[in-house]
Amino acid sequence: GEIWYGSDAVAAGLVDEIKTSDDYLLEVSDRARLYEVSYRGRKSFSERLLGSINTALDGAVDSVRQRLSRSPL
C-alpha cells in the first residue's frame, strides 16, 4: 500500500476522475436503478414496552380531550 492523493491518482491513470459519491449517483440516476438501503436495529424489550405504554397513554389523553371538548360547561 501506497497512499495516493486524488490528483496524483488521476495523473497516474489509476482513476478516471475525482467526484463525490453523490455526484456520481446523480450522474447515473437516469440510466441506472438506484436503491436506498437503511438498517434499523432491533428495539429492546423495555423500549418496545415503553413505546406501547406511551401509545396507550396518548390514546387515553386524546379520548379525554375529545370528551371534554364535547361536554357543555
Backbone atoms as SQL, in Angstrom:
CREATE TABLE atoms (id INTEGER PRIMARY KEY, chain TEXT, resi INTEGER, resn TEXT, atom TEXT, x REAL, y REAL, z REAL);
INSERT INTO atoms VALUES
  (1, 'A', 1, 'GLY', 'N', 0.548, -1.174, 0.000),
  (2, 'A', 1, 'GLY', 'CA', 0.000, 0.000, 0.000),
  (3, 'A', 1, 'GLY', 'C', 0.617, 1.320, 0.000),
  (4, 'A', 2, 'GLU', 'N', 0.520, 1.941, -1.124),
  (5, 'A', 2, 'GLU', 'CA', 0.901, 3.343, -1.215),
  (6, 'A', 2, 'GLU', 'C', -0.332, 4.205, -0.997),
  (7, 'A', 3, 'ILE', 'N', -0.100, 5.451, -0.640),
  (8, 'A', 3, 'ILE', 'CA', -1.188, 6.413, -0.468),
  (9, 'A', 3, 'ILE', 'C', -1.116, 7.402, -1.622),
  (10, 'A', 4, 'TRP', 'N', -2.235, 7.579, -2.322),
  (11, 'A', 4, 'TRP', 'CA', -2.299, 8.483, -3.464),
  (12, 'A', 4, 'TRP', 'C', -3.277, 9.606, -3.179),
  (13, 'A', 5, 'TYR', 'N', -2.875, 10.812, -3.508),
  (14, 'A', 5, 'TYR', 'CA', -3.810, 11.929, -3.497),
  (15, 'A', 5, 'TYR', 'C', -4.639, 11.850, -4.768),
  (16, 'A', 6, 'GLY', 'N', -5.833, 12.410, -4.730),
  (17, 'A', 6, 'GLY', 'CA', -6.729, 12.317, -5.869),
  (18, 'A', 6, 'GLY', 'C', -6.121, 12.778, -7.172),
  (19, 'A', 7, 'SER', 'N', -5.514, 13.949, -7.165),
  (20, 'A', 7, 'SER', 'CA', -4.938, 14.477, -8.413),
  (21, 'A', 7, 'SER', 'C', -3.785, 13.611, -8.897),
  (22, 'A', 8, 'ASP', 'N', -2.992, 13.039, -7.978),
  (23, 'A', 8, 'ASP', 'CA', -1.896, 12.148, -8.366),
  (24, 'A', 8, 'ASP', 'C', -2.436, 10.844, -8.956),
  (25, 'A', 9, 'ALA', 'N', -3.549, 10.349, -8.406),
  (26, 'A', 9, 'ALA', 'CA', -4.155, 9.119, -8.916),
  (27, 'A', 9, 'ALA', 'C', -4.671, 9.321, -10.335),
  (28, 'A', 10, 'VAL', 'N', -5.238, 10.502, -10.609),
  (29, 'A', 10, 'VAL', 'CA', -5.700, 10.808, -11.966),
  (30, 'A', 10, 'VAL', 'C', -4.501, 10.867, -12.909),
  (31, 'A', 11, 'ALA', 'N', -3.452, 11.559, -12.512),
  (32, 'A', 11, 'ALA', 'CA', -2.254, 11.697, -13.354),
  (33, 'A', 11, 'ALA', 'C', -1.596, 10.347, -13.630),
  (34, 'A', 12, 'ALA', 'N', -1.662, 9.439, -12.657),
  (35, 'A', 12, 'ALA', 'CA', -1.052, 8.118, -12.824),
  (36, 'A', 12, 'ALA', 'C', -1.962, 7.151, -13.570),
  (37, 'A', 13, 'GLY', 'N', -3.184, 7.584, -13.906),
  (38, 'A', 13, 'GLY', 'CA', -4.118, 6.722, -14.629),
  (39, 'A', 13, 'GLY', 'C', -4.786, 5.674, -13.754),
  (40, 'A', 14, 'LEU', 'N', -4.752, 5.878, -12.443),
  (41, 'A', 14, 'LEU', 'CA', -5.383, 4.916, -11.534),
  (42, 'A', 14, 'LEU', 'C', -6.897, 5.115, -11.456),
  (43, 'A', 15, 'VAL', 'N', -7.347, 6.331, -11.690),
  (44, 'A', 15, 'VAL', 'CA', -8.778, 6.655, -11.707),
  (45, 'A', 15, 'VAL', 'C', -9.047, 7.573, -12.882),
  (46, 'A', 16, 'ASP', 'N', -10.297, 7.605, -13.329),
  (47, 'A', 16, 'ASP', 'CA', -10.662, 8.460, -14.454),
  (48, 'A', 16, 'ASP', 'C', -10.867, 9.911, -14.022),
  (49, 'A', 17, 'GLU', 'N', -11.554, 10.072, -12.890),
  (50, 'A', 17, 'GLU', 'CA', -11.836, 11.423, -12.406),
  (51, 'A', 17, 'GLU', 'C', -12.144, 11.369, -10.914),
  (52, 'A', 18, 'ILE', 'N', -12.165, 12.536, -10.305),
  (53, 'A', 18, 'ILE', 'CA', -12.461, 12.650, -8.885),
  (54, 'A', 18, 'ILE', 'C', -13.816, 13.336, -8.743),
  (55, 'A', 19, 'LYS', 'N', -14.711, 12.721, -7.997),
  (56, 'A', 19, 'LYS', 'CA', -16.017, 13.319, -7.712),
  (57, 'A', 19, 'LYS', 'C', -16.576, 12.653, -6.465),
  (58, 'A', 20, 'THR', 'N', -17.582, 13.279, -5.890),
  (59, 'A', 20, 'THR', 'CA', -18.210, 12.701, -4.705),
  (60, 'A', 20, 'THR', 'C', -19.138, 11.566, -5.117),
  (61, 'A', 21, 'SER', 'N', -19.456, 10.720, -4.172),
  (62, 'A', 21, 'SER', 'CA', -20.385, 9.630, -4.471),
  (63, 'A', 21, 'SER', 'C', -21.765, 10.185, -4.824),
  (64, 'A', 22, 'ASP', 'N', -22.161, 11.291, -4.193),
  (65, 'A', 22, 'ASP', 'CA', -23.446, 11.917, -4.543),
  (66, 'A', 22, 'ASP', 'C', -23.440, 12.404, -5.989),
  (67, 'A', 23, 'ASP', 'N', -22.347, 13.025, -6.409),
  (68, 'A', 23, 'ASP', 'CA', -22.256, 13.487, -7.797),
  (69, 'A', 23, 'ASP', 'C', -22.357, 12.316, -8.767),
  (70, 'A', 24, 'TYR', 'N', -21.682, 11.234, -8.455),
  (71, 'A', 24, 'TYR', 'CA', -21.730, 10.056, -9.324),
  (72, 'A', 24, 'TYR', 'C', -23.139, 9.484, -9.406),
  (73, 'A', 25, 'LEU', 'N', -23.804, 9.356, -8.253),
  (74, 'A', 25, 'LEU', 'CA', -25.161, 8.801, -8.248),
  (75, 'A', 25, 'LEU', 'C', -26.125, 9.684, -9.021),
  (76, 'A', 26, 'LEU', 'N', -25.990, 10.988, -8.874),
  (77, 'A', 26, 'LEU', 'CA', -26.852, 11.895, -9.646),
  (78, 'A', 26, 'LEU', 'C', -26.588, 11.756, -11.141),
  (79, 'A', 27, 'GLU', 'N', -25.340, 11.574, -11.498),
  (80, 'A', 27, 'GLU', 'CA', -24.969, 11.430, -12.916),
  (81, 'A', 27, 'GLU', 'C', -25.571, 10.176, -13.539),
  (82, 'A', 28, 'VAL', 'N', -25.585, 9.062, -12.831),
  (83, 'A', 28, 'VAL', 'CA', -26.057, 7.804, -13.407),
  (84, 'A', 28, 'VAL', 'C', -27.525, 7.514, -13.099),
  (85, 'A', 29, 'SER', 'N', -28.176, 8.376, -12.343),
  (86, 'A', 29, 'SER', 'CA', -29.548, 8.094, -11.900),
  (87, 'A', 29, 'SER', 'C', -30.539, 7.950, -13.047),
  (88, 'A', 30, 'ASP', 'N', -30.288, 8.582, -14.183),
  (89, 'A', 30, 'ASP', 'CA', -31.229, 8.482, -15.304),
  (90, 'A', 30, 'ASP', 'C', -31.063, 7.185, -16.091),
  (91, 'A', 31, 'ARG', 'N', -29.974, 6.468, -15.878),
  (92, 'A', 31, 'ARG', 'CA', -29.767, 5.226, -16.629),
  (93, 'A', 31, 'ARG', 'C', -29.490, 4.022, -15.737),
  (94, 'A', 32, 'ALA', 'N', -29.685, 4.174, -14.452),
  (95, 'A', 32, 'ALA', 'CA', -29.437, 3.064, -13.522),
  (96, 'A', 32, 'ALA', 'C', -30.560, 3.003, -12.499),
  (97, 'A', 33, 'ARG', 'N', -30.781, 1.824, -11.970),
  (98, 'A', 33, 'ARG', 'CA', -31.766, 1.677, -10.896),
  (99, 'A', 33, 'ARG', 'C', -31.017, 1.781, -9.571),
  (100, 'A', 34, 'LEU', 'N', -31.319, 2.823, -8.823),
  (101, 'A', 34, 'LEU', 'CA', -30.645, 3.067, -7.558),
  (102, 'A', 34, 'LEU', 'C', -31.577, 2.701, -6.403),
  (103, 'A', 35, 'TYR', 'N', -31.013, 2.152, -5.373),
  (104, 'A', 35, 'TYR', 'CA', -31.777, 1.743, -4.203),
  (105, 'A', 35, 'TYR', 'C', -31.167, 2.371, -2.959),
  (106, 'A', 36, 'GLU', 'N', -32.012, 2.750, -2.050),
  (107, 'A', 36, 'GLU', 'CA', -31.548, 3.241, -0.761),
  (108, 'A', 36, 'GLU', 'C', -31.776, 2.133, 0.259),
  (109, 'A', 37, 'VAL', 'N', -30.766, 1.823, 0.998),
  (110, 'A', 37, 'VAL', 'CA', -30.842, 0.760, 1.986),
  (111, 'A', 37, 'VAL', 'C', -30.590, 1.374, 3.353),
  (112, 'A', 38, 'SER', 'N', -31.422, 1.028, 4.298),
  (113, 'A', 38, 'SER', 'CA', -31.205, 1.505, 5.660),
  (114, 'A', 38, 'SER', 'C', -31.422, 0.349, 6.622),
  (115, 'A', 39, 'TYR', 'N', -30.883, 0.508, 7.785),
  (116, 'A', 39, 'TYR', 'CA', -30.978, -0.534, 8.804),
  (117, 'A', 39, 'TYR', 'C', -31.490, 0.083, 10.088),
  (118, 'A', 40, 'ARG', 'N', -32.488, -0.547, 10.647),
  (119, 'A', 40, 'ARG', 'CA', -32.981, -0.146, 11.962),
  (120, 'A', 40, 'ARG', 'C', -32.740, -1.309, 12.898),
  (121, 'A', 41, 'GLY', 'N', -31.990, -1.038, 13.927),
  (122, 'A', 41, 'GLY', 'CA', -31.677, -2.086, 14.894),
  (123, 'A', 41, 'GLY', 'C', -32.912, -2.516, 15.666),
  (124, 'A', 42, 'ARG', 'N', -32.873, -3.714, 16.153),
  (125, 'A', 42, 'ARG', 'CA', -33.988, -4.257, 16.918),
  (126, 'A', 42, 'ARG', 'C', -34.080, -3.541, 18.257),
  (127, 'A', 43, 'LYS', 'N', -35.303, -3.150, 18.630),
  (128, 'A', 43, 'LYS', 'CA', -35.515, -2.479, 19.909),
  (129, 'A', 43, 'LYS', 'C', -35.498, -3.506, 21.030),
  (130, 'A', 44, 'SER', 'N', -35.017, -3.058, 22.172),
  (131, 'A', 44, 'SER', 'CA', -35.002, -3.936, 23.337),
  (132, 'A', 44, 'SER', 'C', -36.433, -4.118, 23.854),
  (133, 'A', 45, 'PHE', 'N', -36.611, -5.097, 24.720),
  (134, 'A', 45, 'PHE', 'CA', -37.928, -5.355, 25.296),
  (135, 'A', 45, 'PHE', 'C', -38.452, -4.122, 26.016),
  (136, 'A', 46, 'SER', 'N', -37.601, -3.465, 26.798),
  (137, 'A', 46, 'SER', 'CA', -38.052, -2.290, 27.560),
  (138, 'A', 46, 'SER', 'C', -38.447, -1.149, 26.622),
  (139, 'A', 47, 'GLU', 'N', -37.721, -0.969, 25.509),
  (140, 'A', 47, 'GLU', 'CA', -38.091, 0.074, 24.550),
  (141, 'A', 47, 'GLU', 'C', -39.438, -0.225, 23.905),
  (142, 'A', 48, 'ARG', 'N', -39.674, -1.496, 23.563),
  (143, 'A', 48, 'ARG', 'CA', -40.971, -1.873, 22.973),
  (144, 'A', 48, 'ARG', 'C', -42.087, -1.692, 23.982),
  (145, 'A', 49, 'LEU', 'N', -41.844, -2.089, 25.238),
  (146, 'A', 49, 'LEU', 'CA', -42.851, -1.958, 26.284),
  (147, 'A', 49, 'LEU', 'C', -43.188, -0.497, 26.536),
  (148, 'A', 50, 'LEU', 'N', -42.152, 0.335, 26.667),
  (149, 'A', 50, 'LEU', 'CA', -42.395, 1.759, 26.906),
  (150, 'A', 50, 'LEU', 'C', -43.093, 2.408, 25.720),
  (151, 'A', 51, 'GLY', 'N', -42.767, 1.981, 24.514),
  (152, 'A', 51, 'GLY', 'CA', -43.447, 2.508, 23.333),
  (153, 'A', 51, 'GLY', 'C', -44.926, 2.159, 23.332),
  (154, 'A', 52, 'SER', 'N', -45.252, 0.938, 23.740),
  (155, 'A', 52, 'SER', 'CA', -46.660, 0.514, 23.814),
  (156, 'A', 52, 'SER', 'C', -47.400, 1.295, 24.884),
  (157, 'A', 53, 'ILE', 'N', -46.765, 1.476, 26.027),
  (158, 'A', 53, 'ILE', 'CA', -47.385, 2.246, 27.114),
  (159, 'A', 53, 'ILE', 'C', -47.605, 3.685, 26.671),
  (160, 'A', 54, 'ASN', 'N', -46.623, 4.266, 26.005),
  (161, 'A', 54, 'ASN', 'CA', -46.745, 5.639, 25.526),
  (162, 'A', 54, 'ASN', 'C', -47.891, 5.778, 24.534),
  (163, 'A', 55, 'THR', 'N', -48.020, 4.829, 23.617),
  (164, 'A', 55, 'THR', 'CA', -49.108, 4.851, 22.637),
  (165, 'A', 55, 'THR', 'C', -50.459, 4.754, 23.326),
  (166, 'A', 56, 'ALA', 'N', -50.567, 3.869, 24.319),
  (167, 'A', 56, 'ALA', 'CA', -51.819, 3.717, 25.062),
  (168, 'A', 56, 'ALA', 'C', -52.165, 4.990, 25.820),
  (169, 'A', 57, 'LEU', 'N', -51.183, 5.601, 26.463),
  (170, 'A', 57, 'LEU', 'CA', -51.436, 6.842, 27.202),
  (171, 'A', 57, 'LEU', 'C', -51.830, 7.976, 26.269),
  (172, 'A', 58, 'ASP', 'N', -51.185, 8.069, 25.114),
  (173, 'A', 58, 'ASP', 'CA', -51.560, 9.096, 24.138),
  (174, 'A', 58, 'ASP', 'C', -53.014, 8.926, 23.704),
  (175, 'A', 59, 'GLY', 'N', -53.428, 7.683, 23.473),
  (176, 'A', 59, 'GLY', 'CA', -54.814, 7.420, 23.093),
  (177, 'A', 59, 'GLY', 'C', -55.783, 7.792, 24.192),
  (178, 'A', 60, 'ALA', 'N', -55.435, 7.490, 25.431),
  (179, 'A', 60, 'ALA', 'CA', -56.304, 7.823, 26.566),
  (180, 'A', 60, 'ALA', 'C', -56.418, 9.335, 26.732),
  (181, 'A', 61, 'VAL', 'N', -55.320, 10.043, 26.619),
  (182, 'A', 61, 'VAL', 'CA', -55.346, 11.502, 26.743),
  (183, 'A', 61, 'VAL', 'C', -56.174, 12.111, 25.627),
  (184, 'A', 62, 'ASP', 'N', -56.015, 11.645, 24.402),
  (185, 'A', 62, 'ASP', 'CA', -56.817, 12.149, 23.279),
  (186, 'A', 62, 'ASP', 'C', -58.299, 11.904, 23.508),
  (187, 'A', 63, 'SER', 'N', -58.635, 10.740, 24.050),
  (188, 'A', 63, 'SER', 'CA', -60.026, 10.411, 24.325),
  (189, 'A', 63, 'SER', 'C', -60.616, 11.362, 25.361),
  (190, 'A', 64, 'VAL', 'N', -59.878, 11.624, 26.417),
  (191, 'A', 64, 'VAL', 'CA', -60.342, 12.546, 27.465),
  (192, 'A', 64, 'VAL', 'C', -60.492, 13.948, 26.900),
  (193, 'A', 65, 'ARG', 'N', -59.570, 14.392, 26.089),
  (194, 'A', 65, 'ARG', 'CA', -59.658, 15.728, 25.473),
  (195, 'A', 65, 'ARG', 'C', -60.898, 15.847, 24.606),
  (196, 'A', 66, 'GLN', 'N', -61.190, 14.800, 23.824),
  (197, 'A', 66, 'GLN', 'CA', -62.370, 14.836, 22.964),
  (198, 'A', 66, 'GLN', 'C', -63.638, 14.907, 23.802),
  (199, 'A', 67, 'ARG', 'N', -63.702, 14.134, 24.871),
  (200, 'A', 67, 'ARG', 'CA', -64.881, 14.164, 25.737),
  (201, 'A', 67, 'ARG', 'C', -65.056, 15.532, 26.379),
  (202, 'A', 68, 'LEU', 'N', -63.973, 16.119, 26.841),
  (203, 'A', 68, 'LEU', 'CA', -64.053, 17.439, 27.485),
  (204, 'A', 68, 'LEU', 'C', -64.450, 18.520, 26.494),
  (205, 'A', 69, 'SER', 'N', -63.973, 18.418, 25.255),
  (206, 'A', 69, 'SER', 'CA', -64.316, 19.443, 24.258),
  (207, 'A', 69, 'SER', 'C', -65.768, 19.346, 23.815),
  (208, 'A', 70, 'ARG', 'N', -66.394, 18.164, 23.961),
  (209, 'A', 70, 'ARG', 'CA', -67.797, 17.989, 23.565),
  (210, 'A', 70, 'ARG', 'C', -68.780, 18.264, 24.687),
  (211, 'A', 71, 'SER', 'N', -68.316, 18.221, 25.924),
  (212, 'A', 71, 'SER', 'CA', -69.257, 18.374, 27.033),
  (213, 'A', 71, 'SER', 'C', -69.504, 19.860, 27.308),
  (214, 'A', 72, 'PRO', 'N', -70.757, 20.195, 27.558),
  (215, 'A', 72, 'PRO', 'CA', -71.081, 21.594, 27.866),
  (216, 'A', 72, 'PRO', 'C', -70.554, 21.962, 29.253),
  (217, 'A', 73, 'LEU', 'N', -70.120, 23.183, 29.384),
  (218, 'A', 73, 'LEU', 'CA', -69.597, 23.640, 30.679),
  (219, 'A', 73, 'LEU', 'C', -70.651, 24.250, 31.513);
